[in-house]
Amino acid sequence: LLYFVYTELAVAYVLFAYATALGILQIVGTHEGLEGLTVAEARRARGSGYGLGAVLIVGATAAFFLSQWQRILTPGPAGSELALLYALGAALGVITSLAVATARLRRRRVHGEEQGETVDLGRFAALLYTPGRTDKVLPAVALLPGPGAYERHALHLLASELAQAQVVTLLLDLSAEKYVYPDVLALVPAASTWLSKRSDVDQSRMAIIGYDLGGNLAIRAASSDRQVKAVAALAPVFQEPPVGLDLMSELAYPEAWAYSRDTLRAELRSELNAADYLTRVHPRPLLLLVGARDRLAPWTHPVRSSVRDSERSDEATDSLTVRRVDDAGHLDLIDSAQTRDWVVRWIIGKL
Amino acid sequence: MDTVIRWLMNDYFLTTVLVWILFGLWFSGSNATERARRQRAVLSAIVAMFLGNLIVKALNLAYYRYRPFAFNEVRLLFYYPSDSSFPSNATCVGFSLATAIWFYSRRAGAVAFVLAFLLGLSRIAGGVHFPSDVLGGAAIGSLSAYLVCRRAGWPDRLWTSLIGLLRRYLLA
């Protein structure tokens, strides 16, 4: 029931609103590091985000006022009508930005070819990465991904690099349906038993590395499995996931939607209760590797207090290493070859 | 100079820029707490703008003041508005938004005040308002924002629930 003096003016205003809202989203989303909200990469291509936003705002403003100048100076839509038109344009701008960001993030996460040799562990499957033919007895590492698919590719890279560094590496390959408590507790014992039976593995030099909730599982499993000599938890999850826009710091809208409603994930985190098991890994070395920009599982107070408890013990001081990786989030924590190399060197140094 | 004044005083430019600030504020903030504060500012600003408009409409019904160009020699840079000159509705909108934003974010509020001031000033320079119309609009807008943001308790409680709900849909 809107009354427009000029339909063309109204249409032009919606387009103006659409482009400027899209532009503002690029600038604000880039500034706040909300990858799921921006057309260009918010963290790695900040200049593109700001530039695109500025071009959209300035370009749309110039185009609207230059094309509609005469009509603008005549009676036009009422303020409430303009507000509705702007809301329509802005909503379309938000939808466009979310759709493009979703496509961009999906394309970025297309996984490369997985190498490794498939291994059957009974109830579980795994991929084995070995350094090739050797007569030596080598250290071994079991890699535990989380229940999501996001971090698996990074763990494949880490597995390859561990194998290159003369470490027999077993990457557990679990579907999300099998990642259920308490069944999942059988995973590490099955892996360590299988590894210890291999003639090329030194049973006294076995470690586990877990990513995301796999890190929680690694801590929990190591607390009772004495065969494990060192533990690295990459981006462990000690708190409930955030709600709202923070999830879009690394996830596209559909992924963030699913992540925030994943009750199995929340139950697993709660049942594993890794924060309470941190001290039980002692005196074996434990690495907590966290991203400084991780907003999906931020490193915050409840964990620190638990770490402080372990640090109060003199013996524990040497066993715990907490390392924050600058400019890394949750899903891209070990995307950098430098970080993976540091983890490989740390684990080999502790075995 | 006339073009600049026309650019500033029209119904589309400065009011839309003020909306850009609201739109940007909604998505900004380095953490959830800061973002919620700014989102409260946005919601309060919208309510303050509606309240200010209601007061202006009520005053328009009770009192009609002719525009400056009706009986004075004024160089009009705009179309002939037919509604009451007092108070300035556009200025009221500008100041209600700016004051509400100011209560939550000083920096964004300061920018919004500059824009609202320019809007009021351009309306006088363009010949559609007396200075007292603009002052009246600014006072009503600021008062509306003050009432919504500082005197009424219900908006803040309502915003907490609304923002919580929107967060579940990843919109806040």
Boltz contact constraints between the chains, C-beta under 6 A:
constraints:
  - contact:
      token1: [A, 24]
      token2: [B, 20]
      max_distance: 6.0
  - contact:
      token1: [A, 24]
      token2: [B, 23]
      max_distance: 6.0
  - contact:
      token1: [A, 24]
      token2: [B, 24]
      max_distance: 6.0
  - contact:
      token1: [A, 28]
      token2: [B, 24]
      max_distance: 6.0
  - contact:
      token1: [A, 28]
      token2: [B, 27]
      max_distance: 6.0
  - contact:
      token1: [A, 28]
      token2: [B, 28]
      max_distance: 6.0
  - contact:
      token1: [A, 72]
      token2: [B, 10]
      max_distance: 6.0
  - contact:
      token1: [A, 72]
      token2: [B, 12]
      max_distance: 6.0
  - contact:
      token1: [A, 74]
      token2: [B, 79]
      max_distance: 6.0
  - contact:
      token1: [A, 75]
      token2: [B, 79]
      max_distance: 6.0
  - contact:
      token1: [A, 86]
      token2: [B, 19]
      max_distance: 6.0
  - contact:
      token1: [A, 243]
      token2: [B, 167]
      max_distance: 6.0
  - contact:
      token1: [A, 244]
      token2: [B, 167]
      max_distance: 6.0
  - contact:
      token1: [A, 244]
      token2: [B, 172]
      max_distance: 6.0
  - contact:
      token1: [A, 246]
      token2: [B, 32]
      max_distance: 6.0
  - contact:
      token1: [A, 256]
      token2: [B, 170]
      max_distance: 6.0
